[in-house]
Amino acid sequence: MNIILVGKRHGQSRVVSLGLPAVLLLVAVGMSLLALAVWAGYRAGGGATSGAQAPVVVTSPLVREWQGRLSEQDQQLADLQRRTAQQVDALTLRLGQMQGRLLRLDAMGQRFVESGLIASEEFNFDQPAAVGGPEDALPGESFSTPELTEMVAQLEARIADREQQLRLLDSLISHKQLEDERFVAGRPITWGWLSSRYGYRSDPFTGRRTWHGGVDLAGKDGSDIIAVAAGVVTYSDKRSGYGNLVEIDHGDGLVTRYAHCKTLKVQVGDIVEKGQVLALMGSTGRSTGPHVHFEVLQDGKSQNPEHYIQRASR
């Protein structure tokens, strides 16, 4: 390898011949110097410490502005996610409350069905309402949170209105059922016949004309004597002339009496229902055979029991 050296003065040149070992040595020295220069430049430029690259400090105003906008948008997104989660929690709570109210409405509806006021074939409160229809040709869309909130509010208002209406209807029905139970009507026996009417008659023991303040219904000894209406037992014991007697107060000053019983089945203070067995037919007291002496009193005054018996056939 030849190297030509040119001097500064008079343009004189000189040729130097190098062998292969000298050339390799010269290349190695050059590469070492280059590597040293690169390392020095890296250190001078704030190179990594402990193997980690140092962060680049950005001083451009435009970059700082965009970084600020991105940070603001991240905060807005976090706020939106938090508000959405709160809205979902609130809707979930309201839906839970509405489910409880719907269960109460179903129970009230089922009560109406069992009472016979609503045909069970028409309404089934144990199953969801049947709905349907053809599929829309347009693609379905999800409801937005404000739309869903408005739908829940409207449904809640409708449920509250229905609850009020059903409570009023339930109150009226309960009152009507109570009145029906307290309505004195029908015979105090399940089987038998009228053996003595209300009013003046010939006394069965003396033959004299005497007042009979009730009706006598004869039947089989030991057969059931039943309440003609719901009420409270105010007397259940022996009484002169009546034998074993049951007296029931039905409210509003109306009282019924069942006399000459063989066995008493109720006690004072018992609340009895219409048709409940009060006693067994007998012939205790002033009696000629198995029958029940049935009396009706309004405000302490005797009434004709036949008028109340005939109510059941109207």
Backbone bond lengths (Angstrom), bond angles and torsions (degrees), N, CA, C in turn:
res aa  C-N    CA-C-N  psi(-1)  N-CA   C-N-CA  omega(-1)  CA-C   N-CA-C  phi
1 M - - - 1.461 - - 1.525 107.77 -
2 N 1.375 118.59 128.25 1.449 124.17 -179.61 1.499 110.00 -107.36
3 I 1.337 116.81 136.04 1.447 124.02 177.35 1.508 107.31 -117.21
4 I 1.345 117.90 126.81 1.469 122.69 -179.24 1.508 106.67 -100.35
5 L 1.306 118.24 123.24 1.446 125.50 178.33 1.509 108.08 -105.31
6 V 1.334 118.10 127.31 1.466 123.55 -179.25 1.516 108.35 -110.51
7 G 1.328 119.46 125.71 1.456 123.70 -178.91 1.502 111.02 -81.37
8 K 1.348 117.99 161.44 1.449 123.65 178.14 1.527 112.38 -75.54
9 R 1.290 116.98 -28.22 1.453 120.80 -174.45 1.508 110.47 -99.94
10 H 1.270 117.36 129.36 1.469 125.96 171.86 1.512 112.71 63.05
11 G 1.362 118.09 10.51 1.475 119.92 175.34 1.485 113.77 64.30
12 Q 1.341 118.51 25.60 1.450 121.31 179.16 1.520 110.03 -75.97
13 S 1.326 117.49 142.09 1.470 122.77 -178.82 1.498 110.46 -122.33
14 R 1.343 114.35 159.62 1.465 120.82 -179.17 1.514 108.52 -142.56
15 V 1.324 116.05 136.68 1.473 122.01 -177.41 1.507 108.79 -104.02
16 V 1.409 115.43 126.02 1.464 120.78 178.97 1.525 107.86 -116.53
17 S 1.271 117.62 126.63 1.476 122.74 179.18 1.518 109.29 -95.40
18 L 1.396 117.77 128.05 1.466 123.46 178.57 1.506 109.15 -117.32
19 G 1.301 115.61 143.05 1.462 120.64 175.97 1.540 110.30 -87.21
20 L 1.310 115.53 175.52 1.484 121.36 -177.33 1.510 112.03 -61.91
21 P 1.315 121.10 -42.87 1.468 119.55 178.66 1.510 112.20 -60.20
22 A 1.326 117.04 -37.64 1.449 119.86 -179.01 1.520 111.03 -68.81
23 V 1.330 115.25 -37.68 1.476 119.21 178.80 1.519 110.59 -63.78
24 L 1.326 118.69 -45.70 1.470 122.80 179.59 1.507 110.93 -61.37
25 L 1.320 116.65 -39.32 1.451 120.06 179.22 1.513 110.56 -64.97
26 L 1.344 114.63 -42.43 1.466 118.87 179.35 1.533 111.75 -62.86
27 V 1.355 117.74 -40.24 1.476 121.52 178.29 1.521 110.88 -64.80
28 A 1.331 118.51 -41.73 1.458 122.57 -179.59 1.514 110.72 -63.17
29 V 1.342 116.18 -41.40 1.461 119.48 179.44 1.519 110.39 -65.12
30 G 1.350 116.43 -39.87 1.471 119.80 179.77 1.523 111.78 -64.21
31 M 1.306 117.04 -43.34 1.470 120.43 179.97 1.533 110.84 -65.85
32 S 1.298 117.63 -37.13 1.463 120.82 177.95 1.511 110.82 -63.93
33 L 1.347 114.89 -43.13 1.464 118.72 178.18 1.525 110.97 -63.50
34 L 1.358 116.86 -38.80 1.466 120.63 179.38 1.531 111.21 -65.33
35 A 1.333 116.74 -43.37 1.457 120.65 178.94 1.523 111.17 -64.00
36 L 1.358 115.04 -39.01 1.458 119.07 178.42 1.518 110.80 -64.07
37 A 1.316 116.08 -38.12 1.469 119.77 -179.59 1.524 110.83 -67.77
38 V 1.334 116.31 -40.99 1.473 119.87 178.78 1.529 111.28 -63.73
39 W 1.329 116.14 -43.62 1.488 119.58 -179.90 1.514 111.44 -64.10
40 A 1.342 115.48 -40.32 1.460 119.34 179.33 1.525 110.46 -64.42
41 G 1.336 116.36 -39.55 1.466 119.08 178.47 1.531 111.85 -65.57
42 Y 1.345 117.31 -38.34 1.471 121.75 179.66 1.519 111.53 -64.19
43 R 1.360 115.36 -42.69 1.455 119.98 179.06 1.527 110.64 -67.47
44 A 1.329 115.25 -40.53 1.457 118.58 -179.49 1.522 111.88 -65.75
45 G 1.347 117.84 -27.55 1.462 121.81 -179.08 1.523 113.07 -88.33
46 G 1.316 119.82 12.65 1.480 121.57 177.77 1.502 110.93 78.29
47 G 1.300 117.94 52.60 1.460 122.36 -178.09 1.506 112.04 -63.66
48 A 1.358 116.52 171.53 1.473 123.80 -174.77 1.497 110.50 -62.47
49 T 1.286 115.71 146.01 1.457 123.45 176.01 1.510 109.02 -106.59
50 S 1.302 115.83 131.05 1.477 122.36 -179.96 1.517 110.78 57.45
51 G 1.320 117.88 35.78 1.464 121.53 174.15 1.503 114.00 83.98
52 A 1.372 122.83 -0.28 1.459 124.78 -178.77 1.514 109.14 -108.61
53 Q 1.356 115.66 136.69 1.450 120.93 -178.43 1.521 110.07 -73.87
54 A 1.288 117.89 135.23 1.463 122.09 -179.36 1.513 109.59 -72.45
55 P 1.353 119.28 144.55 1.453 122.03 179.53 1.517 111.51 -64.92
56 V 1.316 113.37 146.35 1.456 119.67 179.67 1.524 108.35 -87.11
57 V 1.272 116.46 123.91 1.459 122.10 -179.52 1.514 108.37 -87.27
58 V 1.395 114.59 118.49 1.458 119.59 -178.07 1.518 108.36 -96.19
59 T 1.258 115.30 127.17 1.467 119.74 -178.16 1.513 112.13 -113.78
60 S 1.375 117.88 4.37 1.458 120.42 -177.52 1.517 110.20 -74.08
61 P 1.328 121.25 128.56 1.469 123.50 178.35 1.522 112.35 -60.18
62 L 1.332 117.33 -38.09 1.464 120.75 -179.20 1.527 110.83 -63.61
63 V 1.338 115.91 -43.02 1.463 119.93 179.71 1.532 110.14 -65.22
64 R 1.346 116.92 -42.20 1.461 119.56 178.55 1.529 111.25 -62.56
65 E 1.321 117.79 -37.24 1.467 121.14 178.83 1.524 110.91 -63.70
66 W 1.325 117.27 -45.69 1.473 120.37 179.56 1.524 111.80 -66.77
67 Q 1.336 116.24 -37.00 1.457 118.97 175.76 1.537 110.68 -62.36
68 G 1.317 118.76 -39.47 1.456 122.17 177.35 1.518 112.12 -64.64
69 R 1.343 116.61 -41.13 1.462 120.01 177.92 1.530 111.97 -64.19
70 L 1.332 115.67 -42.18 1.464 119.37 178.60 1.524 110.75 -63.18
71 S 1.324 117.45 -41.14 1.467 120.55 178.34 1.529 110.70 -63.54
72 E 1.345 117.14 -41.25 1.462 120.77 178.40 1.522 111.89 -64.14
73 Q 1.350 116.52 -41.08 1.463 120.23 178.17 1.522 111.48 -66.11
74 D 1.337 117.24 -37.77 1.468 120.07 176.61 1.525 110.54 -61.15
75 Q 1.326 117.47 -40.05 1.469 121.26 179.26 1.522 110.83 -67.47
76 Q 1.355 116.39 -41.24 1.467 120.22 177.89 1.526 111.14 -63.21
77 L 1.325 117.30 -40.50 1.457 121.36 178.59 1.528 111.00 -64.12
78 A 1.325 116.99 -41.82 1.466 120.38 178.07 1.527 110.84 -63.60
79 D 1.342 116.83 -41.31 1.471 120.32 177.63 1.524 110.83 -63.24
80 L 1.344 117.51 -42.17 1.459 121.68 179.57 1.525 111.03 -63.14
81 Q 1.320 116.71 -42.92 1.464 120.23 178.24 1.527 110.87 -62.88
82 R 1.339 117.05 -39.73 1.458 120.23 179.44 1.531 111.25 -66.43
83 R 1.349 116.74 -43.44 1.458 119.86 178.86 1.530 111.38 -65.50
84 T 1.315 117.19 -38.79 1.465 120.85 178.27 1.521 111.03 -63.54
85 A 1.325 116.36 -42.86 1.466 119.60 177.96 1.524 111.10 -62.77
86 Q 1.342 117.28 -39.74 1.462 120.05 177.84 1.523 111.41 -65.38
87 Q 1.341 117.17 -39.74 1.461 120.65 178.43 1.526 111.08 -65.21
88 V 1.314 117.20 -41.23 1.469 120.73 178.05 1.522 110.55 -63.01
89 D 1.342 116.72 -42.73 1.467 119.85 178.24 1.532 110.97 -62.36
90 A 1.344 116.34 -41.33 1.466 119.60 179.83 1.527 110.99 -65.51
91 L 1.343 117.03 -42.18 1.466 120.63 178.57 1.527 110.71 -65.26
92 T 1.309 116.89 -38.53 1.462 120.51 178.69 1.525 110.75 -62.91
93 L 1.348 116.47 -42.12 1.464 120.45 177.85 1.530 111.21 -63.29
94 R 1.319 116.89 -44.12 1.467 120.74 179.88 1.525 110.76 -65.06
95 L 1.323 117.12 -39.05 1.460 120.10 178.56 1.525 110.80 -64.73
96 G 1.340 117.01 -38.35 1.459 120.03 176.49 1.516 111.82 -62.59
97 Q 1.345 116.40 -42.60 1.454 119.90 177.69 1.528 111.29 -64.07
98 M 1.334 116.65 -40.45 1.464 120.67 179.82 1.525 110.77 -65.82
99 Q 1.323 117.45 -36.55 1.464 120.09 177.58 1.529 110.63 -62.07
100 G 1.347 116.79 -41.11 1.456 119.61 177.23 1.517 112.07 -63.49
101 R 1.327 116.65 -40.61 1.459 119.79 178.90 1.525 111.28 -67.84
102 L 1.326 117.04 -36.24 1.460 119.87 177.30 1.523 111.42 -65.86
103 L 1.327 116.99 -35.33 1.461 119.93 176.40 1.523 110.93 -62.34
104 R 1.341 116.29 -40.25 1.461 119.66 177.54 1.525 111.09 -65.59
105 L 1.343 116.43 -39.73 1.462 119.64 178.21 1.523 110.86 -64.29
106 D 1.345 116.33 -40.35 1.474 119.41 177.55 1.523 110.61 -62.88
107 A 1.350 116.20 -39.54 1.463 119.12 179.32 1.523 111.09 -64.68
108 M 1.336 116.98 -40.28 1.456 120.14 178.17 1.526 110.79 -67.01
109 G 1.339 116.26 -40.39 1.460 119.28 177.33 1.513 112.02 -63.05
110 Q 1.339 116.12 -41.46 1.454 119.99 178.14 1.517 110.87 -64.13
111 R 1.332 116.17 -33.68 1.474 119.71 177.28 1.522 110.56 -64.90
112 F 1.339 116.37 -40.00 1.457 119.53 178.09 1.523 110.88 -64.32
113 V 1.354 116.36 -38.63 1.467 120.10 178.27 1.521 110.27 -63.47
114 E 1.343 115.65 -45.33 1.462 119.29 -179.01 1.527 112.08 -66.68
115 S 1.340 116.63 -27.23 1.461 119.28 178.73 1.518 112.52 -77.89
116 G 1.338 116.54 -9.29 1.452 120.42 179.51 1.509 113.87 86.33
117 L 1.337 117.78 2.40 1.461 120.34 -179.60 1.521 111.83 -77.95
118 I 1.340 117.12 -21.69 1.460 122.10 178.28 1.518 107.70 -128.06
119 A 1.328 116.12 134.56 1.463 120.13 -179.50 1.525 110.20 -66.25
120 S 1.320 116.73 127.63 1.462 120.90 -178.92 1.526 111.34 -66.24
121 E 1.348 117.50 -24.98 1.460 119.60 178.94 1.524 110.93 -72.85
122 E 1.337 116.30 -24.77 1.462 119.99 -176.51 1.518 112.15 -85.01
123 F 1.319 116.83 -36.77 1.461 121.28 -178.10 1.526 109.27 -127.05
124 N 1.320 115.02 132.32 1.461 120.63 174.84 1.522 107.04 -126.54
125 F 1.329 116.95 103.49 1.451 121.26 -174.82 1.529 112.18 -82.47
126 D 1.325 117.46 -1.38 1.462 120.28 176.64 1.520 112.14 -86.34
127 Q 1.348 117.73 -12.70 1.454 122.28 -176.68 1.524 109.95 -123.03
128 P 1.357 117.42 150.99 1.465 119.28 176.16 1.519 110.86 -66.83
129 A 1.330 115.13 155.39 1.461 120.19 -179.34 1.524 110.14 -64.41
130 A 1.329 116.30 140.22 1.458 121.75 -179.86 1.517 110.12 -78.43
131 V 1.345 117.12 128.06 1.465 122.37 178.86 1.527 108.07 -138.04
132 G 1.341 116.65 168.29 1.455 120.62 179.14 1.505 111.04 175.22
133 G 1.348 116.56 -170.72 1.451 122.23 -179.65 1.516 110.71 148.52
134 P 1.354 117.49 161.70 1.466 119.92 -179.99 1.517 111.37 -68.05
135 E 1.321 115.48 154.20 1.455 120.85 -179.14 1.519 110.13 -73.44
136 D 1.332 116.79 137.98 1.460 121.76 -179.75 1.521 109.58 -70.09
137 A 1.334 115.99 139.11 1.466 120.07 179.87 1.521 111.55 -68.62
138 L 1.333 117.03 -27.95 1.458 120.65 179.53 1.521 110.58 -80.91
139 P 1.318 117.36 147.87 1.472 119.39 178.87 1.519 111.12 -65.71
140 G 1.326 116.16 142.78 1.456 120.71 179.64 1.515 112.00 -71.26
141 E 1.319 115.76 152.62 1.449 121.59 179.10 1.524 109.75 -123.22
142 S 1.301 115.93 145.84 1.459 120.52 177.16 1.530 109.16 -77.17
143 F 1.328 116.36 145.17 1.448 121.05 177.33 1.531 109.59 -73.42
144 S 1.324 114.92 143.53 1.454 119.51 173.77 1.525 109.16 -78.88
145 T 1.336 115.69 163.52 1.458 119.50 -179.35 1.529 112.58 -60.41
146 P 1.344 120.01 -44.43 1.477 118.72 176.95 1.524 112.37 -62.37
147 E 1.342 118.00 -38.74 1.462 120.50 178.76 1.528 110.70 -64.50
148 L 1.330 116.05 -43.67 1.456 120.20 179.26 1.517 111.26 -64.09
149 T 1.325 117.02 -39.54 1.462 120.69 177.53 1.521 111.22 -62.33
150 E 1.328 117.18 -42.03 1.457 121.08 178.84 1.520 111.28 -65.76
151 M 1.334 117.50 -39.99 1.465 120.99 178.01 1.525 111.09 -62.79
152 V 1.324 116.60 -42.79 1.462 120.44 179.26 1.525 110.10 -64.33
153 A 1.331 117.22 -40.85 1.472 120.55 179.59 1.526 110.96 -63.68
154 Q 1.333 117.72 -42.52 1.464 120.76 178.82 1.524 111.14 -64.29
155 L 1.340 116.47 -43.06 1.459 120.26 179.29 1.526 111.08 -64.54
156 E 1.328 116.17 -38.19 1.462 120.81 179.13 1.528 110.36 -63.83
157 A 1.339 116.38 -40.81 1.467 119.99 179.11 1.524 110.87 -65.89
158 R 1.328 117.58 -39.43 1.466 121.00 178.86 1.525 110.90 -66.01
159 I 1.331 117.07 -39.42 1.462 120.42 178.80 1.525 110.10 -65.02
160 A 1.335 117.18 -42.05 1.464 120.36 178.95 1.524 110.57 -61.53
161 D 1.334 117.39 -40.68 1.457 120.96 178.90 1.524 111.01 -64.99
162 R 1.334 116.57 -43.56 1.467 120.42 179.22 1.522 111.18 -65.24
163 E 1.331 115.99 -38.21 1.465 119.60 178.44 1.529 110.66 -60.29
164 Q 1.320 116.13 -44.62 1.461 120.07 -179.77 1.527 110.66 -63.00
165 Q 1.326 117.18 -43.79 1.455 121.10 179.72 1.530 111.17 -64.07
166 L 1.332 116.08 -43.59 1.459 119.38 -178.39 1.523 111.46 -69.05
167 R 1.333 117.15 -36.05 1.467 119.13 177.09 1.520 110.65 -62.99
168 L 1.346 116.16 -41.98 1.456 119.97 177.84 1.526 110.57 -64.07
169 L 1.337 115.99 -44.21 1.460 119.78 179.10 1.523 111.12 -63.88
170 D 1.335 116.33 -40.44 1.461 120.22 179.19 1.524 110.52 -64.22
171 S 1.340 116.59 -39.18 1.454 119.79 178.21 1.524 111.05 -63.99
172 L 1.329 116.34 -43.56 1.461 119.91 179.32 1.522 111.36 -64.41
173 I 1.337 115.74 -41.53 1.466 119.62 -179.68 1.519 110.91 -66.55
174 S 1.346 115.54 -42.84 1.464 118.72 179.16 1.519 110.60 -62.47
175 H 1.340 115.84 -40.95 1.460 118.99 178.80 1.525 110.39 -64.79
176 K 1.349 115.83 -40.66 1.462 119.35 179.78 1.524 110.89 -65.51
177 Q 1.336 116.33 -42.15 1.462 119.38 178.45 1.521 110.69 -63.04
178 L 1.355 115.84 -40.55 1.460 118.92 178.16 1.524 110.62 -63.39
179 E 1.336 116.05 -42.57 1.455 119.32 178.26 1.524 111.43 -63.91
180 D 1.349 115.54 -39.02 1.470 118.96 177.89 1.526 110.84 -63.55
181 E 1.334 116.18 -39.00 1.453 119.80 -179.89 1.537 110.51 -68.40
182 R 1.338 116.16 -36.61 1.460 120.47 -178.49 1.525 112.65 -82.63
183 F 1.315 116.45 -9.36 1.462 120.32 -178.20 1.528 109.66 -73.18
184 V 1.323 115.89 115.03 1.464 120.91 -178.08 1.520 108.93 -74.89
185 A 1.305 115.76 115.29 1.461 120.74 -179.55 1.521 109.11 -160.52
186 G 1.319 115.83 146.75 1.455 120.73 176.83 1.511 113.24 96.97
187 R 1.323 114.41 176.91 1.470 120.42 -178.12 1.523 110.31 -94.01
188 P 1.346 116.17 150.41 1.461 119.61 -179.80 1.532 113.31 -83.35
189 I 1.308 117.45 12.83 1.460 121.25 179.66 1.527 108.49 -133.37
190 T 1.323 116.24 156.68 1.463 120.96 176.92 1.532 111.37 -90.15
191 W 1.322 115.86 -21.36 1.463 120.02 178.34 1.534 108.80 -154.40
192 G 1.327 117.29 137.41 1.466 121.08 178.73 1.515 110.17 152.63
193 W 1.337 116.93 -170.77 1.458 121.94 -176.45 1.526 110.07 -143.75
194 L 1.321 114.42 160.05 1.449 120.89 -179.99 1.539 108.90 -77.82
195 S 1.329 116.63 117.21 1.464 120.43 -176.92 1.529 113.21 -106.04
196 S 1.340 118.57 -14.79 1.464 121.42 177.75 1.519 108.54 -158.19
197 R 1.342 116.65 130.64 1.448 121.79 -175.96 1.528 112.14 -87.28
198 Y 1.303 113.78 174.31 1.470 123.03 178.65 1.541 109.04 -81.44
199 G 1.334 117.62 138.65 1.457 122.31 176.29 1.523 112.08 119.26
200 Y 1.326 115.39 -160.82 1.467 119.45 179.63 1.529 110.09 -72.83
201 R 1.356 114.71 144.01 1.458 120.92 -179.90 1.529 109.50 -155.51
202 S 1.277 116.00 174.89 1.460 121.81 173.74 1.514 108.29 -86.66
203 D 1.310 116.02 122.40 1.463 120.48 -177.04 1.522 110.12 -61.00
204 P 1.365 119.67 130.09 1.466 122.01 -176.37 1.526 113.45 -67.12
205 F 1.322 117.95 -16.60 1.458 120.09 -178.92 1.530 112.14 -103.85
206 T 1.328 118.67 -35.14 1.470 121.20 -176.57 1.528 113.09 -108.91
207 G 1.334 117.35 -20.27 1.455 120.83 -177.82 1.505 113.50 78.77
208 R 1.290 118.70 1.25 1.454 121.75 -179.17 1.550 110.26 -84.96
209 R 1.340 115.02 159.25 1.467 120.23 177.75 1.524 108.33 -76.07
210 T 1.323 115.08 117.21 1.469 121.01 -178.15 1.537 109.38 -135.25
211 W 1.308 112.70 162.98 1.477 119.92 179.54 1.525 110.23 -86.16
212 H 1.350 116.10 132.43 1.467 122.57 177.63 1.523 107.09 -114.11
213 G 1.340 115.62 108.29 1.469 120.61 -173.55 1.511 115.17 -83.40
214 G 1.315 119.05 15.88 1.463 121.48 178.28 1.514 110.53 -156.48
215 V 1.320 116.47 -162.76 1.468 121.33 173.53 1.519 107.98 -123.21
216 D 1.333 115.50 150.03 1.456 120.98 175.98 1.528 108.64 -106.28
217 L 1.340 114.94 130.95 1.463 121.76 178.12 1.518 107.39 -120.16
218 A 1.307 116.00 110.31 1.461 120.82 -177.54 1.517 110.57 -86.43
219 G 1.342 115.37 153.38 1.459 120.60 -179.89 1.504 110.79 -168.53
220 K 1.318 115.00 -162.61 1.456 121.02 -177.40 1.519 110.25 -81.09
221 D 1.302 115.65 138.66 1.457 120.85 178.43 1.537 109.92 -60.13
222 G 1.329 116.26 128.26 1.465 121.67 178.99 1.519 114.23 88.10
223 S 1.346 117.55 1.85 1.465 119.57 178.21 1.527 109.64 -76.21
224 D 1.335 116.65 166.09 1.464 121.85 -172.18 1.526 112.03 -75.55
225 I 1.337 114.63 140.94 1.457 122.85 168.13 1.525 105.91 -112.25
226 I 1.333 116.56 125.27 1.466 120.36 -171.51 1.528 110.80 -118.16
227 A 1.350 115.54 157.77 1.464 121.35 178.23 1.524 109.51 -76.27
228 V 1.317 115.95 135.52 1.463 120.17 179.29 1.527 111.64 -84.70
229 A 1.325 117.08 -7.45 1.461 121.77 177.42 1.523 108.17 -164.61
230 A 1.337 115.79 162.63 1.460 120.79 178.00 1.524 110.33 -73.11
231 G 1.305 116.33 152.11 1.455 120.59 179.78 1.512 112.63 175.31
232 V 1.326 115.68 -165.59 1.463 122.92 -178.57 1.525 108.98 -118.22
233 V 1.314 116.02 133.10 1.470 120.95 179.00 1.523 108.74 -73.29
234 T 1.315 116.29 119.87 1.472 121.38 179.83 1.528 112.38 -106.98
235 Y 1.357 116.82 -12.85 1.476 120.11 177.35 1.518 108.16 -153.40
236 S 1.328 115.68 135.64 1.460 121.16 176.99 1.529 107.87 -154.93
237 D 1.355 114.80 87.15 1.464 119.71 -175.78 1.535 108.34 -173.34
238 K 1.312 114.98 -174.91 1.464 119.59 177.69 1.528 109.82 -79.83
239 R 1.361 115.32 148.34 1.459 121.41 174.76 1.519 108.00 -146.47
240 S 1.312 114.75 141.59 1.462 120.35 -176.15 1.528 111.39 -54.54
241 G 1.329 116.39 129.54 1.450 123.37 179.68 1.515 113.68 82.71
242 Y 1.331 117.67 -32.34 1.474 122.10 -177.79 1.531 112.24 -89.04
243 G 1.331 117.48 -18.82 1.457 119.76 -171.46 1.513 109.04 69.80
244 N 1.326 116.86 -140.29 1.464 121.14 176.51 1.530 108.86 -75.50
245 L 1.338 115.56 122.28 1.467 120.52 -171.94 1.530 110.94 -125.90
246 V 1.346 115.28 139.47 1.469 122.46 171.15 1.523 107.42 -117.51
247 E 1.337 115.56 132.04 1.465 120.72 178.07 1.525 108.15 -124.55
248 I 1.343 116.22 132.89 1.467 121.56 -176.86 1.519 109.25 -124.47
249 D 1.343 115.17 133.52 1.468 122.12 175.36 1.528 107.85 -98.44
250 H 1.343 116.01 121.65 1.471 121.48 -178.18 1.523 112.47 -101.42
251 G 1.318 117.67 6.50 1.457 120.71 -179.27 1.515 112.05 86.58
252 D 1.319 115.43 163.57 1.473 122.20 -179.36 1.523 111.81 56.76
253 G 1.327 117.27 30.44 1.461 121.46 176.84 1.511 115.49 77.41
254 L 1.349 117.84 9.30 1.467 121.61 -178.27 1.524 110.66 -98.06
255 V 1.355 115.91 127.52 1.466 122.59 -176.74 1.520 108.71 -133.07
256 T 1.348 116.16 141.44 1.471 121.05 173.97 1.517 109.39 -121.88
257 R 1.348 115.37 149.30 1.468 121.53 179.93 1.527 109.42 -127.00
258 Y 1.367 114.80 144.85 1.459 122.60 -179.58 1.539 106.21 -132.39
259 A 1.352 116.17 111.69 1.473 119.92 -170.57 1.529 112.20 -116.91
260 H 1.355 113.86 168.74 1.467 125.01 179.06 1.532 112.53 67.04
261 C 1.339 116.90 26.51 1.471 120.88 -176.44 1.537 110.78 -69.37
262 K 1.305 114.52 147.94 1.460 120.93 176.16 1.529 110.28 -80.73
263 T 1.341 115.81 -46.58 1.467 122.27 -179.03 1.523 108.45 -137.37
264 L 1.335 117.06 135.42 1.466 121.99 177.85 1.527 109.70 -93.70
265 K 1.338 116.67 135.06 1.464 121.46 -176.51 1.531 113.12 -109.57
266 V 1.320 117.49 -4.67 1.465 120.61 -178.30 1.522 109.68 -128.83
267 Q 1.331 115.21 164.21 1.457 121.77 179.80 1.526 109.99 -124.67
268 V 1.320 115.67 163.40 1.460 120.70 178.42 1.526 109.69 -60.22
269 G 1.319 115.17 132.53 1.465 120.56 -179.52 1.509 113.64 98.34
270 D 1.332 117.87 -14.03 1.464 120.31 178.87 1.532 110.15 -67.74
271 I 1.327 115.68 140.81 1.464 121.69 172.59 1.529 107.31 -96.42
272 V 1.298 116.92 119.94 1.459 121.40 -175.21 1.517 110.01 -110.85
273 E 1.323 115.78 151.53 1.450 122.30 177.94 1.518 110.27 -101.08
274 K 1.301 114.78 163.09 1.459 120.61 177.16 1.523 109.25 -62.44
275 G 1.336 116.75 128.76 1.459 121.46 -179.44 1.507 114.80 88.00
276 Q 1.348 118.52 -2.04 1.456 121.48 -179.97 1.527 110.10 -73.07
277 V 1.328 116.30 141.99 1.461 121.18 178.66 1.519 109.54 -71.09
278 L 1.332 116.00 124.69 1.462 122.18 -179.97 1.525 112.38 -99.14
279 A 1.327 114.82 -36.18 1.470 119.59 -175.04 1.522 108.62 -163.90
280 L 1.340 115.26 177.77 1.465 121.50 175.04 1.523 108.43 -111.09
281 M 1.326 114.86 142.09 1.463 120.53 -176.53 1.524 110.97 -65.80
282 G 1.350 114.42 139.89 1.463 119.69 178.92 1.519 110.43 -153.30
283 S 1.336 114.87 -156.50 1.460 120.19 -177.65 1.519 110.21 -142.08
284 T 1.340 116.28 42.28 1.468 120.47 179.05 1.530 109.69 -79.91
285 G 1.343 116.09 158.72 1.450 120.22 178.93 1.521 111.11 77.61
286 R 1.292 117.07 -151.83 1.466 122.52 -177.64 1.529 108.07 -85.07
287 S 1.322 115.85 90.29 1.463 121.33 -172.55 1.527 109.74 -148.03
288 T 1.327 114.69 151.15 1.477 120.28 178.67 1.516 113.06 -104.24
289 G 1.348 117.69 -5.14 1.464 120.54 -178.92 1.518 111.31 175.84
290 P 1.325 117.94 174.45 1.473 121.46 -177.00 1.534 111.36 -61.14
291 H 1.300 116.39 119.00 1.459 122.05 175.02 1.529 108.21 -168.15
292 V 1.344 116.15 171.83 1.458 121.51 174.34 1.525 107.64 -120.06
293 H 1.321 115.04 129.04 1.464 121.36 173.88 1.521 106.59 -90.25
294 F 1.331 117.03 115.25 1.467 123.20 -172.64 1.519 109.62 -110.63
295 E 1.344 116.14 123.24 1.461 121.75 179.66 1.524 110.49 -122.28
296 V 1.337 116.41 150.78 1.471 123.85 173.21 1.514 107.71 -128.95
297 L 1.341 115.88 128.72 1.461 121.03 179.20 1.530 109.75 -124.98
298 Q 1.325 116.45 134.03 1.465 121.92 175.45 1.519 108.14 -116.21
299 D 1.325 115.80 115.28 1.471 121.75 -176.57 1.526 111.41 53.99
300 G 1.325 116.24 38.79 1.457 122.45 177.02 1.512 114.55 83.71
301 K 1.335 118.81 -2.65 1.459 121.51 -178.94 1.526 110.33 -103.09
302 S 1.314 115.94 136.97 1.461 121.68 -177.94 1.527 111.16 -65.46
303 Q 1.321 116.55 137.44 1.460 124.09 177.06 1.531 109.18 -121.29
304 N 1.326 115.64 159.14 1.462 120.01 178.06 1.526 109.23 -77.37
305 P 1.328 118.70 111.41 1.467 120.98 -178.40 1.525 113.43 -61.68
306 E 1.342 117.46 -23.81 1.465 118.97 -178.71 1.519 111.51 -63.34
307 H 1.340 117.54 -31.58 1.463 120.40 177.43 1.530 110.81 -62.69
308 Y 1.297 117.22 -37.99 1.473 121.69 179.77 1.520 111.11 -78.19
309 I 1.323 117.04 -34.06 1.464 119.66 177.43 1.537 109.64 -64.18
310 Q 1.335 116.16 -40.35 1.457 120.38 -176.31 1.543 112.31 -73.60
311 R 1.322 117.65 -14.15 1.465 120.22 177.24 1.533 112.07 -59.38
312 A 1.312 115.61 -32.18 1.466 119.65 -175.36 1.517 112.49 -67.32
313 S 1.321 117.76 -22.10 1.459 120.96 -177.88 1.522 112.24 -94.74
314 R 1.348 118.22 1.44 1.465 120.47 -178.43 1.513 111.17 -87.31
